[in-house]
């Protein structure tokens, strides 16, 4: 990866930091060739402070380091995109991001995941989800199997409504199982994305 540090008088390039899970932009910093190399070697996002004229590791004071997941360069080779995993708030004010946004994934499934996780951590007496967690992992896994069978049966029948209802039941119970195993939806989606990237790479190599 070529980075054109010489394009700017101070030999610093902008580095946009994005949460690899939520896709939220966390902050903007500047990197020198040395701080970029340190970032690569340590796996911790490391900037060059223009005000202090020195290299600094993000989180060295607050303890909220940002771990690197991927580094890419823009089409002009003068701006970095750092996809990363924050260990806490990214802004010096204590906010999730430097742009006053909540650092959480958007979309109904992620919202549902939050609700399910809340039912595990803070059980509610009349909650079906909480009752599943109370019955334990084996029962949750059993429910996933039962719902999968019911979906297979409906797949062989005419009409879509019952099929969609059973599919929703299976998806819900599968997400309960994710939470029971402390696996996040993003983790599973990442596996699928990596498989797609690998297939695309193989197709490219064969072309």
C-alpha positions in Angstrom: 0.0 0.0 0.0 1.5 3.3 -1.1 0.8 6.4 1.0 1.7 9.7 -0.5 3.0 11.5 2.6 5.0 14.0 0.4 1.7 15.5 -0.9 1.4 17.6 2.3 3.9 20.1 3.7 4.0 18.5 7.1 4.1 14.9 5.7 1.0 13.9 7.6 -2.1 12.2 6.1 -5.6 12.2 7.5 -6.7 8.9 9.0 -10.4 8.3 9.4 -11.2 5.7 12.1 -14.3 3.7 11.6 -15.8 1.0 13.9 -15.5 -2.3 12.0 -18.7 -3.6 13.6 -21.1 -0.7 13.6 -19.6 1.2 10.6 -19.8 4.4 12.6 -17.0 7.0 12.1 -15.3 7.3 15.4 -12.8 10.1 14.9 -10.3 11.8 12.5 -6.5 11.9 13.3 -3.3 12.4 11.4 -0.6 9.9 10.7 3.1 10.2 9.8 5.0 7.4 8.1 6.4 6.5 11.5 3.1 6.4 13.3 1.5 4.4 10.5 4.3 1.8 10.8 3.8 1.7 14.6 0.1 1.2 14.1 0.8 -1.8 11.9 3.4 -3.3 14.2 1.4 -2.9 17.5 -2.1 -3.2 16.2 -3.0 -0.1 18.2 -4.1 3.1 16.3 -1.3 5.5 16.6 -1.4 9.1 15.5 1.0 12.1 15.1 -0.2 15.0 17.2 0.1 18.3 15.3 -0.3 20.4 18.4 2.3 18.5 20.5 4.5 17.5 17.5 4.9 14.0 18.7 3.6 10.4 18.1 0.8 9.4 20.5 -1.1 6.1 20.9 -4.8 6.6 21.0 -5.9 5.7 24.6 -2.5 6.1 26.2 -4.1 8.4 28.7 -7.7 7.2 28.9 -7.0 3.5 28.5 -9.5 3.4 25.6 -7.3 2.0 22.9 -8.5 1.3 19.4 -7.4 -2.0 17.9 -6.8 -2.1 14.1 -8.9 -4.5 12.0 -8.0 -3.3 8.6 -6.2 -0.4 6.9 -7.0 0.9 3.4 -6.0 3.9 1.3 -8.2 6.2 -0.8 -8.0 6.6 -4.6 -5.5 9.5 -4.3 -3.2 7.7 -1.9 -3.4 10.5 0.6 -6.1 9.5 3.1 -6.3 6.4 5.3 -9.4 4.5 6.4 -8.7 2.6 9.6 -11.4 0.0 10.4 -11.0 -0.8 14.1 -12.4 -2.1 17.3 -12.6 0.5 20.1 -12.2 -0.6 23.7 -14.3 2.4 25.0 -15.4 5.9 24.1 -13.3 7.3 21.2 -13.7 11.1 22.0 -11.7 12.9 24.6 -15.0 14.2 25.9 -16.1 10.7 26.8 -18.5 10.5 24.0 -18.7 7.3 21.8 -17.5 9.3 18.8 -16.1 12.7 18.0 -19.3 13.4 16.0 -21.8 13.1 18.8 -23.2 9.8 17.5 -24.0 6.7 19.5 -21.6 4.0 18.4 -24.1 1.2 17.8 -25.1 -0.8 14.7 -28.3 0.3 13.0 -31.0 -2.0 11.8 -33.8 -4.0 13.4 -31.8 -7.2 13.9 -29.2 -5.3 15.9 -31.9 -3.7 17.9 -33.5 -7.1 18.6 -30.1 -8.4 19.6 -29.8 -5.6 22.2 -33.3 -6.5 23.6 -32.4 -10.2 23.8 -29.1 -9.4 25.6 -30.9 -7.1 28.0 -33.4 -9.9 28.8 -30.4 -12.1 29.7 -28.6 -9.5 31.8 -31.8 -8.1 33.4 -34.4 -10.9 33.5 -38.1 -9.9 33.4 -40.7 -12.1 35.1 -43.2 -12.3 32.2 -40.6 -12.4 29.4 -40.4 -15.4 27.2 -36.9 -14.6 26.3 -35.8 -14.4 30.0 -37.5 -17.7 30.6 -35.4 -19.3 27.8 -32.2 -18.1 29.4 -33.4 -19.5 32.8 -33.9 -22.9 31.2 -30.3 -23.0 30.0 -28.2 -23.4 26.9 -29.4 -27.0 26.1 -33.0 -25.9 26.0 -32.3 -22.9 23.8 -30.3 -25.2 21.4 -33.2 -27.6 21.4 -35.7 -24.9 20.5 -33.5 -23.9 17.6 -33.7 -27.5 16.4 -37.5 -27.6 16.8 -38.0 -24.4 15.0 -35.7 -25.5 12.1 -37.8 -28.7 11.7 -41.1 -26.7 11.7 -39.6 -24.4 9.0 -38.6 -27.4 6.9 -42.2 -28.8 7.2 -43.7 -25.4 6.1 -41.2 -25.1 3.2 -43.0 -28.1 1.7 -46.5 -26.6 2.0 -48.2 -24.1 -0.2 -48.6 -20.5 0.9 -46.0 -18.1 2.3 -47.5 -16.8 5.5 -46.8 -19.8 7.7 -43.4 -20.2 6.2 -42.5 -16.6 6.9 -43.8 -17.0 10.5 -41.7 -20.1 11.1 -38.7 -18.5 9.5 -39.1 -15.5 12.0 -39.4 -18.0 14.9 -36.2 -19.8 13.8 -34.3 -16.5 13.4 -35.4 -15.2 16.8 -34.4 -18.4 18.6 -31.1 -18.5 16.7 -30.3 -15.0 18.0 -31.2 -16.1 21.5 -28.7 -18.9 21.0 -26.1 -16.4 19.8 -26.5 -14.3 23.0 -26.4 -17.5 25.2 -23.1 -18.4 23.6 -21.9 -14.7 23.8 -21.5 -14.5 20.1 -22.6 -11.3 18.4 -24.6 -11.0 15.2 -21.7 -9.0 13.8 -19.3 -11.9 14.4 -21.5 -14.2 12.3 -21.9 -11.7 9.5 -18.2 -11.2 9.4 -17.7 -14.9 8.8 -20.1 -14.6 5.8 -18.4 -11.5 4.5 -14.9 -13.1 4.8 -16.2 -16.1 2.8 -17.5 -13.8 0.1 -14.2 -12.0 0.0 -12.3 -15.3 -0.3 -14.6 -16.5 -3.1 -14.1 -13.1 -4.9 -10.3 -13.4 -4.5 -10.3 -17.0 -5.9 -12.5 -15.9 -8.9 -10.1 -13.0 -9.5 -7.1 -15.3 -9.4 -8.7 -17.7 -11.9 -9.7 -15.0 -14.4 
